[in-house]
Amino acid sequence: MSKQTKVTPKLFLLLYPFTALAVAINLFMLGLMWQTVGLPMISPVAALIACVPLGLPANWWITRWVQGLIDEAEGRS
């Protein structure tokens, strides 16, 4: 990916639910691991609420990566 990959809004919106849920799962698992050092656990609902804003930058990165793969497969890079 030597060129700057353009993020398309359609692909961004298509991938957002998957990326946000992956962020929520990772946050919940991180909360479970925090219990071993004495910190409070993150509830599943709190992880889902936190994934809404945290999913946006993660989704932007994933969309750039997927768009780069699509461009490479179509010979545009």
C-alpha positions as a printed Julia matrix, in Angstrom:
77×3 Matrix{Float64}:
   0.0     0.0     0.0
   2.32    2.69   -1.18
  -0.42    5.1    -2.3
  -2.88    6.74    0.07
  -5.96    4.49    0.12
  -9.27    6.33   -0.07
 -11.9     5.19    2.42
 -15.27    4.76    0.72
 -18.31    5.56    2.87
 -20.23    2.53    1.59
 -17.51    0.1     2.66
 -17.05    1.99    5.94
 -20.74    1.57    6.82
 -20.76   -2.05    5.7
 -17.84   -3.01    7.93
 -18.78   -0.91   10.98
 -21.09   -3.45   12.72
 -18.47   -6.18   12.49
 -15.65   -3.93   13.67
 -17.67   -2.45   16.54
 -18.69   -5.9    17.8
 -15.08   -7.09   17.61
 -14.08   -4.08   19.71
 -16.86   -4.89   22.21
 -15.72   -8.51   22.53
 -12.12   -7.42   23.06
 -13.14   -4.85   25.69
 -15.18   -7.44   27.57
 -12.32   -9.96   27.49
  -9.92   -7.25   28.67
 -12.3    -6.56   31.55
 -12.25  -10.23   32.47
  -8.46  -10.26   32.48
  -8.39   -7.13   34.67
 -10.0    -9.16   37.45
  -6.76  -11.04   37.98
  -5.05   -7.86   39.18
  -7.98   -6.72   41.29
  -9.64   -4.23   38.94
 -13.42   -4.37   38.41
 -14.81   -6.28   35.47
 -16.41   -4.5    32.48
 -20.03   -5.61   32.03
 -21.17   -6.74   28.58
 -23.52   -3.74   28.36
 -20.72   -1.32   29.22
 -18.52   -2.94   26.56
 -21.28   -2.52   23.97
 -21.75    1.13   24.9
 -18.01    1.81   24.8
 -17.61    0.07   21.44
 -19.75    2.69   19.63
 -17.16    5.51   19.76
 -14.12    3.21   19.97
 -15.28    1.29   16.91
 -14.99    4.34   14.64
 -11.17    4.65   14.52
 -10.78    0.88   14.42
 -13.26    0.69   11.56
 -11.47    3.47    9.66
  -8.22    1.49    9.85
  -9.9    -1.79    8.85
 -11.71   -0.1     5.95
  -8.41    1.34    4.66
  -6.83   -2.11    4.89
  -9.72   -3.86    3.09
  -9.87   -1.14    0.42
  -6.14   -1.59   -0.14
  -6.66   -5.32   -0.6
  -9.49   -4.65   -3.07
  -7.34   -2.16   -4.99
  -4.46   -4.65   -5.12
  -6.74   -7.45   -6.33
  -8.16   -5.23   -9.07
  -4.69   -4.06  -10.12
  -5.17   -0.41   -9.12
  -2.1    -0.16   -6.88
